[in-house]
Amino acid sequence: MSQKPRLKITDVRRVPFKKYQTIGEMEPAWDPGRSRPHDFGAESFVEVHTDQGLTGIGPSVDAKLIPDVKEYLLGEDPFDIERHAHVLRYYAWGAAYHGTAGVDIALWDLIGKATEQPLYKLWGGNKDRVIPYASMILLSSPEERTEMAIRLMEEGWKAIKIRIHHGTLTEDIRTVEMVRDAVGHNMTVMVDANQAESNGTWQPGVQWDYRRAVATSLALQDLGVYWLEEPLPGFEFDKLAQLNSSVHMPIAGGEGLPGLHDFLRACKQDIYDILQPEILVLHGATAMRKIGTLAEFYGKQIVPHNGGGNLGVIAHLHLVASWHHAPFLEVLHDPPIGDYLHGFSIMENPPVVGNEGFINLPKGPGLGVEIDRSLIKN
């Protein structure tokens, strides 16, 4: 029986999209005082081409990294992805959210297409739908967040994550109390304190000390909150471990941790009950899958962080479907300006959140989605 010739990578391209009309501006809770424009789609995406006509796609990569990526990958077999991940991490590291995660995701997309399997099946998953949670963007008033929660509940969403860290603990707790009273037990409520945005000692907005983190945790625990996310700076492992041991409610975090060794230390010190690795920080799905195994070994849940709003979220969707210990998928969704569909608009066939509150897995091979070619810049 003859075997198919191995795939060979022939090109790696950063493909720009046309300019998009700005929908509006939002002031993210994690960066108060600075409004940011929100557009449809994305600036660009990455393609990895092969000699057999298959092309893998992934999130955007810094243009300056493409020459180094091509120098190593051209002529290589995409199936050698474990080695590729290590070599690219060394030669084309790049900054978080602008590094080679897009290339790694595109390589996995290629492998899925070559084997004619969606990634979640290739990774051993059996869930054909997952529960997304609407991750809020704004640090808004208790009244507005309550109205938003009711609207999302009526649309079918099963879970919501609220941003807190107002000027006072009282206002934080009032926000969560009002949302909880409005949705009852029809929605799972998570809370994000956004206290680990910086790897230094300063970040914009209200900064919590340990006492405020403890007081907030105990109050949220009484309200039946599913988790409290990033209640202290990410490097304060000892204080996080102490906090985690003092409350029954899960503590979640890890979006800024850059490597497997960081998550190993976090697991050993038991600082989080729920790990939240970010595919665009860890530079791809290859590393993310190892964090999933680590979480399973230490008896922890894993819920990936954000994913950048487009193809990274699709990669997270497949990962969550492949893990039995991943209960939710984070989807940044704070409509109308922060609607998740704006980021998904680059795809011809994006998955959507249905009125029953689930998001179905794409059935096509690889990521299972394709780029809308009419949006590509000529």
C-alpha positions in Angstrom: 0.0 0.0 0.0 1.5 3.3 -1.1 1.8 6.2 1.3 1.1 9.8 0.6 4.2 11.9 0.2 4.9 14.0 3.3 3.7 17.6 3.3 6.3 20.2 2.8 5.9 23.9 3.8 6.5 26.2 0.9 5.6 29.6 2.3 4.5 31.6 5.3 2.6 34.8 4.8 1.1 37.6 6.8 -2.0 38.6 5.0 -3.5 42.1 5.7 -7.2 42.8 5.7 -8.9 45.9 4.2 -9.4 48.9 6.5 -12.5 48.5 8.7 -14.9 51.2 9.9 -14.6 51.9 13.5 -17.8 50.9 15.4 -17.1 53.0 18.5 -14.8 53.4 21.5 -14.8 51.6 24.8 -12.8 52.1 27.9 -11.7 48.6 29.1 -11.9 47.9 32.8 -8.3 46.8 32.8 -7.1 50.1 31.3 -9.2 52.9 32.8 -8.8 56.4 31.4 -7.9 55.2 27.9 -10.7 54.7 25.3 -9.9 52.3 22.5 -11.5 52.1 19.1 -13.3 48.8 18.3 -13.4 47.7 14.6 -14.8 44.9 12.7 -12.5 41.9 12.1 -8.7 42.1 12.5 -5.6 43.8 11.0 -4.2 40.6 9.4 -3.9 36.8 9.7 -1.2 34.3 8.9 -1.1 31.6 6.2 1.2 28.6 6.0 1.2 27.0 2.5 2.3 23.5 1.5 3.4 21.8 -1.7 0.1 19.8 -1.8 -2.2 22.8 -1.9 -3.2 22.7 1.7 -3.1 26.0 3.6 -3.3 26.6 7.3 -4.6 29.8 8.9 -3.9 31.4 12.3 -4.1 34.8 14.1 -1.8 37.6 13.1 2.0 37.5 13.6 4.3 40.5 13.9 5.6 41.2 10.3 9.2 41.4 11.6 9.1 37.8 12.7 8.0 36.4 9.3 11.6 36.2 7.8 12.9 34.2 10.7 9.8 31.9 10.6 10.3 31.3 6.9 14.0 30.6 7.3 13.3 27.8 9.6 10.0 26.4 8.4 10.4 26.4 4.6 10.9 22.8 3.4 9.8 21.3 6.8 6.9 18.9 7.5 4.1 20.6 9.5 3.6 17.3 11.4 6.9 17.9 13.2 5.1 20.5 15.2 6.6 19.7 18.6 10.1 20.5 17.3 8.8 23.5 15.4 7.2 25.0 18.6 10.5 24.8 20.4 12.6 26.2 17.6 10.2 29.1 16.9 10.2 29.9 20.6 13.9 30.3 20.4 14.4 32.1 17.1 11.1 34.0 16.6 9.9 34.6 20.1 8.0 37.9 19.7 5.9 39.8 22.2 2.7 38.3 23.7 -0.2 38.7 21.4 2.2 39.4 18.5 4.4 36.4 18.6 4.3 33.1 16.7 1.1 31.7 18.2 -0.5 32.3 14.8 2.1 30.1 13.1 1.6 27.3 15.6 -2.2 27.5 15.2 -1.8 27.5 11.4 0.4 24.4 11.6 -2.3 22.6 13.6 -4.9 23.8 11.2 -2.8 22.2 8.4 -2.5 18.9 10.3 -6.3 18.8 10.8 -6.8 19.5 7.1 -4.3 16.8 6.1 -5.9 14.2 8.3 -9.4 15.5 7.5 -10.3 15.9 11.2 -11.4 18.9 13.2 -8.9 19.7 15.9 -11.0 18.8 18.9 -11.4 15.3 17.4 -7.7 15.1 16.6 -7.0 16.0 20.2 -9.3 13.3 21.5 -12.3 15.4 22.4 -15.9 14.2 22.3 -17.8 17.4 23.1 -19.6 18.8 20.0 -20.7 22.0 21.9 -19.4 24.0 24.8 -20.7 26.7 27.1 -19.4 30.2 26.4 -19.4 32.9 29.0 -20.0 36.5 28.1 -16.9 38.3 29.4 -17.6 41.9 30.0 -15.3 44.7 28.9 -16.5 47.7 30.7 -16.2 48.6 34.4 -19.8 49.9 34.4 -22.4 50.9 37.0 -24.2 48.3 39.0 -27.5 49.3 37.3 -26.1 49.0 33.8 -24.4 45.7 34.4 -27.6 44.3 35.8 -29.5 45.4 32.7 -26.8 43.8 30.5 -27.0 40.5 32.5 -30.8 40.4 32.1 -30.5 41.0 28.3 -27.9 38.3 27.9 -29.9 35.9 30.0 -32.9 36.5 27.8 -30.8 35.8 24.7 -29.8 32.4 26.1 -26.3 33.0 27.6 -25.7 30.7 30.5 -22.8 32.5 32.1 -21.4 36.1 32.5 -18.2 37.5 33.9 -18.3 40.9 35.6 -15.4 43.3 36.0 -15.1 44.8 39.4 -12.4 47.0 41.2 -14.5 50.2 41.5 -13.3 52.9 43.9 -14.9 51.1 46.9 -15.5 47.5 48.0 -19.2 48.5 48.6 -19.8 49.4 45.0 -18.0 46.2 43.8 -20.2 44.0 45.9 -23.4 45.9 45.1 -22.7 45.3 41.4 -22.5 41.6 41.9 -25.4 41.5 44.3 -27.7 43.3 41.8 -26.7 41.0 39.0 -27.1 37.9 41.2 -30.6 39.0 42.3 -31.6 39.7 38.7 -30.5 36.4 37.1 -30.9 34.1 40.1 -29.4 30.8 39.4 -30.3 31.0 35.7 -26.7 32.2 34.9 -23.3 31.3 36.3 -21.6 34.5 37.6 -17.9 34.9 37.5 -15.9 38.0 38.7 -12.7 39.4 37.4 -10.6 41.8 39.5 -8.0 42.5 36.8 -5.2 42.8 39.3 -2.6 41.0 37.3 -2.4 43.2 34.2 1.2 44.2 35.0 4.3 42.2 35.8 5.6 45.2 37.8 4.2 47.0 40.8 2.0 49.5 39.0 -1.0 49.4 36.7 -3.8 51.8 36.0 -7.0 51.8 38.1 -7.6 50.7 41.6 -5.0 48.4 43.0 -6.0 46.0 45.7 -4.0 45.0 48.7 -4.2 41.6 50.4 -6.9 42.7 52.8 -9.2 43.9 50.0 -8.7 40.7 48.1 -9.7 38.7 51.2 -12.7 40.8 52.0 -13.9 40.7 48.4 -13.4 37.0 48.1 -15.4 36.2 51.3 -18.3 38.5 50.1 -18.4 37.0 46.7 -18.2 33.5 48.1 -21.4 34.3 50.1 -23.1 35.4 46.8 -22.4 32.1 45.1 -19.9 33.5 42.6 -18.3 30.7 40.5 -14.8 32.2 40.6 -12.8 35.3 41.4 -10.1 36.0 38.8 -6.7 37.7 39.3 -7.4 39.2 42.8 -3.7 40.0 43.2 -0.6 40.7 41.0 0.4 37.5 39.2 3.9 37.3 40.7 2.6 37.3 44.3 2.4 33.5 44.5 2.8 33.3 48.3 -0.1 35.7 48.9 -2.3 34.1 46.2 -1.7 30.7 47.8 -2.6 32.0 51.2 -5.8 33.6 49.8 -6.7 30.5 47.9 -6.4 28.4 51.0 -8.7 30.7 53.0 -11.8 30.6 50.8 -13.9 27.8 49.3 -14.8 29.8 46.1 -12.3 29.0 43.3 -9.5 31.5 42.6 -8.7 31.7 38.9 -5.8 33.2 36.9 -2.7 32.7 34.9 -3.4 34.7 31.7 0.0 36.4 31.8 2.1 33.4 32.7 4.4 32.8 29.7 5.6 29.2 30.1 5.0 25.7 31.3 7.4 26.2 34.3 5.3 29.1 35.5 2.1 27.0 35.5 4.0 24.1 37.2 5.0 26.4 40.0 1.5 27.8 40.3 0.1 24.2 40.6 2.7 23.2 43.1 1.9 26.2 45.3 -1.8 25.8 44.7 -2.4 29.4 43.9 -5.3 28.9 41.5 -8.1 26.3 41.3 -8.8 27.3 37.7 -5.9 27.8 35.3 -6.4 30.4 32.6 -3.6 30.2 30.0 -3.7 32.4 27.0 -2.8 30.9 23.6 -1.4 34.2 22.3 0.9 34.5 25.4 2.1 30.9 25.4 2.7 31.1 21.6 0.4 28.4 20.4 -1.8 25.4 21.0 1.2 23.1 21.4 2.1 24.7 24.7 -1.6 25.1 25.7 -2.2 21.3 25.4 0.6 20.7 27.9 -1.0 23.1 30.4 -4.2 21.1 30.0 -2.4 17.9 31.0 -0.8 19.7 33.9 -4.1 20.9 35.1 -5.6 17.4 34.9 -2.6 16.0 36.9 -3.1 18.5 39.7 -6.9 18.1 39.7 -7.6 21.6 38.5 -10.1 23.1 35.9 -8.8 24.9 32.9 -10.6 27.8 31.1 -8.4 29.6 28.5 -8.2 33.4 28.6 -9.8 35.5 25.8 -7.9 34.3 22.6 -7.7 37.7 21.0 -11.2 37.9 19.5 -11.0 35.9 16.3 -9.0 32.8 15.2 -7.4 32.4 18.6 -10.9 32.0 20.1 -11.6 29.3 17.6 -8.5 27.5 18.7 -9.6 27.8 22.3 -13.0 26.4 21.3 -11.3 23.2 20.0 -9.1 23.0 23.1 -12.1 23.3 25.5 -14.0 20.7 23.6 -11.0 18.3 23.9 -10.7 18.7 27.7 -13.1 17.1 30.1 -12.0 19.5 32.9 -12.7 22.7 30.9 -16.3 23.8 31.8 -16.4 27.2 29.9 -15.1 29.1 26.9 -14.3 32.8 27.4 -15.8 35.1 24.7 -15.3 38.8 25.1 -18.9 40.1 24.6 -20.1 43.5 25.8 -22.6 44.6 23.1 -23.2 46.6 21.1 -19.7 48.0 20.5 -17.9 45.0 22.1 -20.0 42.3 20.4 -18.0 39.1 19.8 -19.4 38.8 16.3 -17.2 41.8 15.2 -14.1 39.8 15.7 -15.7 36.7 14.1 -16.6 38.8 11.0 -13.3 37.8 9.2 -14.6 34.3 8.8 -17.0 32.9 6.2 -18.6 30.4 8.5 -18.0 31.5 12.1 -19.6 29.5 15.0 -22.2 31.5 16.9 -23.7 31.4 20.4 -27.2 29.8 20.0 -30.3 30.8 21.8 -29.8 27.8 24.1 -26.5 29.2 25.3 -24.1 26.8 23.6 -21.6 27.3 20.8 -21.3 24.3 18.4 -17.9 23.0 17.3 -17.1 23.5 13.6 -17.4 20.2 11.7 -14.8 21.0 9.0 -11.2 19.9 9.3 -8.6 21.8 11.3 -10.0 24.9 12.8 -13.1 24.3 10.7 -13.5 27.9 9.6 -12.3 29.8 6.6 -11.4 33.5 6.0 -13.8 35.6 4.0 -11.5 36.3 1.0 -13.5 39.4 0.0 -12.1 41.2 3.1 -8.4 40.7 2.1 -6.5 43.7 1.1 -5.4 43.6 -2.6 
